[in-house]
Amino acid sequence: MTLIELLVVTTVLSVLAVGASLTAIRNITPAPDADMAWFRTQFDTQRNLAIQGRATRGLRITAQGLGFARRTATGWQINAPTRAWAGKVTIANVEPRLVAGSLAVPDLIMLATGQSSAFDVVFTDGAASTRRCRSDGWTGLTCDAK
């Protein structure tokens, strides 16, 4: 076996090992924990962007995933979900916001003052595992402990 063949075999084995370990790690983390961690990170990011950019930001929660929104001079620009949920995600305690008869406003709104919409988001996997994040709009985000 030449040195080049050995290098190719080693590279292929390392790629396979990394892929297998990433798959195993993803399967170990329950869907509610993964979804809650993703939501928490994105909520904090959008809130910080609103504060630092002195501009209103938002999040749209759908069955397909989480979409980001920002307020423009002409209204809301709401992007399609960037990542699908691993489990089921529902939002409660938020009144639907209608603009001219259409759902043109995100579910959660973050102001430049640090305030946000009051809400309660529930993450489940269809089994007994459930996690929850909530906010009263004034004190920030509170999520269940792992």
Backbone hydrogen bonds, N-H to C=O, Kabsch-Sander energy under -0.5 kcal/mol:
donor,donor_aa,acceptor,acceptor_aa,energy
6,L,2,T,-2.1
7,L,3,L,-2.2
8,V,4,I,-2.4
9,V,5,E,-2.6
10,T,6,L,-2.4
11,T,7,L,-2.2
12,V,8,V,-2.5
13,L,9,V,-2.4
14,S,10,T,-2.2
15,V,11,T,-2.3
16,L,12,V,-2.3
17,A,13,L,-2.3
18,V,14,S,-2.4
19,G,15,V,-2.4
20,A,16,L,-2.3
21,S,17,A,-2.3
22,L,18,V,-2.4
23,T,19,G,-2.0
24,A,20,A,-2.2
25,I,21,S,-2.4
26,R,22,L,-2.2
27,N,23,T,-1.9
28,I,24,A,-1.2
29,T,25,I,-1.5
34,A,30,P,-2.2
35,D,31,A,-3.0
36,M,32,P,-2.4
37,A,33,D,-2.3
38,W,34,A,-2.2
39,F,35,D,-2.7
40,R,36,M,-2.8
41,T,37,A,-2.2
42,Q,38,W,-2.3
43,F,39,F,-3.0
44,D,40,R,-2.4
45,T,41,T,-2.2
46,Q,42,Q,-2.6
47,R,43,F,-2.5
48,N,44,D,-2.5
49,L,45,T,-2.5
50,A,46,Q,-2.0
51,I,47,R,-2.2
52,Q,48,N,-3.0
53,G,49,L,-2.3
54,R,50,A,-0.6
55,A,50,A,-1.3
57,R,110,M,-2.3
58,G,69,A,-2.3
59,L,108,L,-2.3
60,R,67,G,-2.9
61,I,59,L,-0.5
62,T,60,R,-0.6
62,T,65,G,-2.5
66,L,83,R,-0.9
67,G,60,R,-3.0
69,A,58,G,-2.4
70,R,77,Q,-1.8
71,R,56,T,-2.1
72,T,75,G,-3.7
75,G,72,T,-0.9
77,Q,70,R,-2.6
78,I,76,W,-0.7
79,N,68,F,-3.2
79,N,77,Q,-0.6
82,T,66,L,-2.0
88,K,124,T,-2.4
90,T,122,V,-2.3
92,A,120,D,-3.2
98,L,96,P,-0.6
99,V,102,S,-2.5
102,S,99,V,-1.7
104,A,102,S,-1.9
105,V,97,R,-0.6
107,D,59,L,-0.7
108,L,59,L,-2.5
110,M,57,R,-3.0
111,L,115,Q,-2.9
114,G,111,L,-1.8
116,S,137,G,-1.8
117,S,109,I,-1.3
119,F,135,S,-2.1
120,D,92,A,-1.7
121,V,133,C,-3.4
122,V,90,T,-2.9
123,F,131,R,-3.2
124,T,88,K,-2.9
125,D,129,S,-1.1
130,T,128,A,-0.5
131,R,123,F,-2.7
133,C,121,V,-2.4
134,R,142,T,-2.7
135,S,119,F,-2.2
142,T,134,R,-2.7
144,D,132,R,-2.3
